[in-house]
Amino acid sequence: MISQTLTIPQSDVRRLLSAASPDAALLYLYINTGNRPEDAARELNMNDARLQCAGATLRQLGLWPEVRPSHIAPGERPSYSEQDVLRAMDSDLDFRGLYGEVQRLLGRSLNTEELKILLGFVRYLGLPGDVISVLVCYCKERARQRGNSRNPSLRTIEKEAYAWAEQGIDTVEEAAAFISAQNVRNSRLRRLMDQLQIRGRSLTAAEEKYALRWLDMGIEEELIAMAYERTCLNTGGLNWAYMNKILQRWNDQGLRTAEAVRSGDQKPVPKGASGQLGEAELAFIQRAMKEG
């Protein structure tokens, strides 16, 4: 086993902690100290299932050295006919079993058009039956969390299936890691919404884009709360573009903790400042307000 000094970026530490996976953290350390991934099972004494789960978790966290290849072939999507479906039902026992399982999960019969979509999951996207079952369960739970009382349509599930295939999610381990990462992300989003006093509604697409950007930057919750307070004081309420400017500016200045920002606030205010704000800060606020 190769041994060398390793400095772990703070953003990587936050991602590893959020995953709460000791195996993923161990595999991360093993690979990033110069060891070969193919030797990990033997040297870390992990069986295949544990190693696959750990690797899948690192891929979902964006901490794996290689990108998993997409399963979507270039060119137009194939168009399946009713005869294609009938032949699959007659000759493919796995597809017939999948058809029954998806019907059970959705609580209704699938029509011919829906069976064509399901056939595309298998033949075009190359998703195994057990992964498709996990996919359907994930889409059902996501619909429930969004307040939908009805199960999702096959068209809705198809959109997610293409997203999974694009990311190379083709094993139960990869699917489980993806779902775990989504659960962590959603939990962090809910905490952020509480901080911003957003209740009784979901984030808009634009708001969620800002929020996810801050989370991906690894900004700690106390720093977000501080930026929110300053945004409200200076603009009279929540202004996403303005708040994003504050957080981006702090990040660019290397101020990544609330304590670092507070220390920076203790520096003398330049002469000629208006109130407590320097000229540069005033200019920054004015630009942010225009863009917001």
Legacy VTK file of the C-alpha trace (Angstrom):
# vtk DataFile Version 3.0
C-alpha trace
ASCII
DATASET POLYDATA
POINTS 292 float
0.000 0.000 0.000
1.368 3.415 -0.971
1.489 5.958 1.865
1.805 9.705 1.407
0.761 12.943 3.073
-2.777 13.996 2.149
-4.401 17.397 2.526
-8.179 17.075 2.244
-10.102 20.123 0.924
-12.734 21.369 3.355
-15.434 20.936 0.693
-14.521 17.244 0.367
-14.698 16.794 4.136
-18.198 18.295 4.205
-19.350 15.997 1.418
-17.921 12.911 3.101
-19.510 13.814 6.429
-22.883 14.438 4.788
-22.836 10.927 3.284
-22.272 9.302 6.706
-20.512 6.367 5.020
-17.341 5.103 6.763
-16.576 2.828 3.799
-16.772 5.741 1.353
-14.486 7.846 3.554
-11.990 4.987 3.846
-12.012 4.389 0.095
-11.552 8.130 -0.534
-8.463 8.172 1.710
-7.117 5.013 0.098
-7.405 6.317 -3.476
-6.216 9.843 -2.708
-3.023 8.602 -1.070
-1.890 7.158 -4.387
-3.338 3.641 -4.266
-5.029 1.853 -7.149
-8.839 1.417 -6.930
-8.556 -2.160 -8.243
-6.483 -3.118 -5.165
-8.947 -1.644 -2.672
-11.008 -4.799 -2.053
-7.972 -6.822 -1.006
-6.074 -4.169 0.942
-9.111 -2.683 2.695
-10.642 -6.110 3.324
-13.949 -5.141 1.692
-16.234 -7.570 -0.100
-17.626 -6.651 -3.524
-20.942 -5.349 -2.169
-19.283 -2.967 0.318
-16.760 -1.765 -2.256
-19.421 -1.112 -4.882
-21.532 0.846 -2.395
-18.533 2.892 -1.292
-17.527 3.643 -4.881
-21.086 4.553 -5.830
-21.280 6.947 -2.887
-18.060 8.676 -3.925
-19.342 9.014 -7.486
-22.543 10.657 -6.254
-20.477 13.022 -4.110
-18.331 13.933 -7.111
-15.238 12.525 -5.387
-14.454 9.588 -7.684
-11.484 10.029 -10.054
-13.420 8.788 -13.103
-16.828 9.708 -14.507
-19.209 6.782 -14.994
-20.047 6.443 -18.719
-23.506 7.329 -20.028
-25.761 4.524 -21.256
-27.557 6.684 -23.801
-26.436 5.886 -27.340
-25.988 8.782 -29.775
-28.669 9.361 -32.395
-32.453 9.255 -32.282
-34.376 7.281 -29.718
-35.752 4.019 -31.086
-39.478 3.712 -31.620
-41.013 0.446 -30.416
-44.163 -1.017 -31.949
-47.005 -2.979 -30.449
-45.515 -6.096 -32.042
-42.212 -5.427 -30.251
-44.080 -5.352 -26.965
-46.049 -8.533 -27.736
-42.884 -10.421 -28.695
-41.151 -9.274 -25.530
-44.102 -10.380 -23.429
-44.122 -13.799 -25.134
-40.406 -14.578 -25.227
-38.737 -12.503 -22.478
-39.589 -13.843 -19.041
-37.564 -11.085 -17.355
-39.536 -8.377 -19.133
-42.809 -10.093 -18.299
-41.800 -10.189 -14.644
-40.769 -6.525 -14.763
-44.113 -5.606 -16.317
-45.934 -7.292 -13.436
-43.728 -5.653 -10.815
-44.171 -2.146 -12.218
-47.936 -2.639 -12.367
-47.895 -3.725 -8.730
-45.830 -0.717 -7.673
-48.044 1.747 -9.536
-51.270 0.010 -8.521
-52.736 -0.143 -12.006
-52.464 -1.843 -15.395
-50.087 -0.485 -18.008
-51.416 0.296 -21.459
-49.571 -0.440 -24.699
-47.906 2.981 -24.914
-46.612 2.614 -21.387
-45.273 -0.848 -22.168
-43.352 0.652 -25.080
-41.752 3.108 -22.652
-40.904 0.277 -20.256
-39.366 -1.712 -23.105
-37.172 1.304 -23.886
-35.872 1.305 -20.315
-34.578 -2.215 -20.857
-33.457 -2.280 -24.480
-32.346 1.286 -25.169
-31.224 2.543 -21.765
-29.924 -0.852 -20.686
-31.346 -0.608 -17.171
-31.661 -3.928 -15.292
-35.046 -4.901 -13.892
-34.056 -4.428 -10.243
-32.779 -0.914 -10.993
-36.046 -0.068 -12.775
-37.989 -1.233 -9.716
-35.875 1.056 -7.512
-36.426 3.869 -10.013
-40.217 3.495 -9.862
-40.154 3.444 -6.043
-37.980 6.577 -6.019
-40.352 8.428 -8.343
-43.341 7.373 -6.227
-41.728 8.672 -3.042
-40.675 11.925 -4.704
-44.253 12.499 -5.874
-45.530 11.846 -2.353
-43.055 14.318 -0.857
-44.245 16.944 -3.315
-47.814 16.479 -2.136
-49.100 14.446 -5.084
-51.646 11.834 -4.060
-51.437 9.977 -7.390
-48.578 7.771 -8.515
-46.360 9.203 -11.284
-47.002 8.421 -14.935
-44.597 6.353 -17.025
-43.739 9.547 -18.915
-42.614 11.169 -15.674
-40.636 8.070 -14.709
-39.119 8.031 -18.211
-37.572 11.471 -17.671
-35.879 10.236 -14.517
-34.810 7.003 -16.250
-32.954 9.006 -18.895
-31.302 11.086 -16.181
-30.123 7.906 -14.456
-28.854 6.410 -17.691
-26.997 9.640 -18.486
-25.217 9.388 -15.124
-24.413 5.715 -15.612
-26.664 4.548 -12.775
-27.150 0.904 -13.731
-26.759 -1.067 -10.503
-28.746 -1.200 -7.292
-25.683 0.123 -5.459
-25.425 3.140 -7.759
-29.178 3.754 -7.419
-29.017 3.521 -3.628
-26.099 5.960 -3.482
-27.945 8.387 -5.766
-31.100 8.246 -3.650
-29.093 8.704 -0.453
-27.367 11.757 -1.955
-30.740 13.180 -3.000
-32.120 12.654 0.503
-29.150 14.496 1.996
-29.565 17.306 -0.499
-33.295 17.620 0.224
-32.663 17.628 3.970
-30.138 20.434 3.587
-32.541 22.363 1.382
-35.275 22.086 4.009
-32.918 23.418 6.693
-31.910 26.283 4.409
-35.580 27.108 3.766
-36.158 27.258 7.522
-33.227 29.660 7.843
-34.726 31.856 5.130
-38.184 31.590 6.744
-39.713 30.029 3.623
-42.696 27.972 4.743
-45.822 26.577 3.154
-44.399 26.422 -0.369
-41.641 24.870 -2.455
-38.679 26.731 -3.890
-39.033 27.987 -7.428
-36.576 26.650 -10.017
-34.540 29.866 -9.847
-34.485 29.853 -6.027
-33.443 26.198 -5.910
-30.614 26.955 -8.339
-29.236 29.591 -5.970
-29.681 27.336 -2.929
-27.953 24.353 -4.532
-25.090 26.573 -5.672
-24.476 27.623 -2.068
-24.649 24.043 -0.832
-22.273 22.865 -3.577
-19.848 25.618 -2.572
-19.767 24.038 0.885
-20.971 27.198 2.651
-21.761 26.487 6.304
-25.252 27.161 7.652
-24.155 29.895 10.067
-22.598 31.834 7.198
-25.820 31.550 5.163
-27.789 32.827 8.157
-25.405 35.778 8.457
-25.773 36.624 4.757
-29.567 36.393 5.072
-29.582 38.796 8.021
-27.462 41.332 6.151
-29.621 40.951 3.057
-32.774 41.706 5.051
-31.160 44.694 6.783
-29.951 46.219 3.536
-32.845 45.370 1.200
-35.833 44.976 3.504
-36.356 41.284 2.776
-35.022 38.201 1.023
-33.339 39.138 -2.232
-31.760 36.002 -3.741
-29.447 37.776 -6.179
-28.226 40.167 -3.484
-27.637 37.371 -0.989
-25.806 35.355 -3.636
-23.505 38.332 -4.243
-22.657 38.488 -0.555
-21.880 34.772 -0.301
-19.923 34.741 -3.564
-17.894 37.735 -2.446
-17.054 36.142 0.891
-16.105 32.915 -0.857
-13.851 34.758 -3.323
-12.140 36.511 -0.395
-11.523 33.186 1.335
-14.013 34.008 4.130
-15.646 30.599 4.454
-16.693 30.644 8.100
-18.815 33.004 10.166
-15.834 33.636 12.457
-13.696 34.704 9.473
-16.371 37.181 8.380
-16.731 38.564 11.896
-12.964 39.016 12.106
-13.039 40.878 8.799
-15.795 43.140 10.101
-13.521 44.268 12.939
-11.076 45.912 10.528
-11.104 49.750 10.521
-13.674 51.339 8.201
-11.986 53.436 5.451
-12.191 57.196 5.701
-15.064 58.738 3.806
-17.313 55.747 4.477
-21.028 56.383 4.586
-22.346 55.039 7.897
-20.748 51.622 8.383
-20.186 50.857 4.715
-17.085 51.553 2.662
-17.201 52.764 -0.934
-16.457 49.313 -2.323
-19.241 47.788 -0.201
-21.700 50.470 -1.310
-20.829 49.877 -4.957
-21.258 46.133 -4.451
-24.719 46.640 -2.923
-25.825 48.908 -5.725
-24.755 46.417 -8.415
-26.438 43.541 -6.604
-29.683 45.474 -6.243
-29.740 46.280 -9.951
-29.131 42.653 -10.874
-31.695 41.354 -8.376
LINES 1 293
292 0 1 2 3 4 5 6 7 8 9 10 11 12 13 14 15 16 17 18 19 20 21 22 23 24 25 26 27 28 29 30 31 32 33 34 35 36 37 38 39 40 41 42 43 44 45 46 47 48 49 50 51 52 53 54 55 56 57 58 59 60 61 62 63 64 65 66 67 68 69 70 71 72 73 74 75 76 77 78 79 80 81 82 83 84 85 86 87 88 89 90 91 92 93 94 95 96 97 98 99 100 101 102 103 104 105 106 107 108 109 110 111 112 113 114 115 116 117 118 119 120 121 122 123 124 125 126 127 128 129 130 131 132 133 134 135 136 137 138 139 140 141 142 143 144 145 146 147 148 149 150 151 152 153 154 155 156 157 158 159 160 161 162 163 164 165 166 167 168 169 170 171 172 173 174 175 176 177 178 179 180 181 182 183 184 185 186 187 188 189 190 191 192 193 194 195 196 197 198 199 200 201 202 203 204 205 206 207 208 209 210 211 212 213 214 215 216 217 218 219 220 221 222 223 224 225 226 227 228 229 230 231 232 233 234 235 236 237 238 239 240 241 242 243 244 245 246 247 248 249 250 251 252 253 254 255 256 257 258 259 260 261 262 263 264 265 266 267 268 269 270 271 272 273 274 275 276 277 278 279 280 281 282 283 284 285 286 287 288 289 290 291
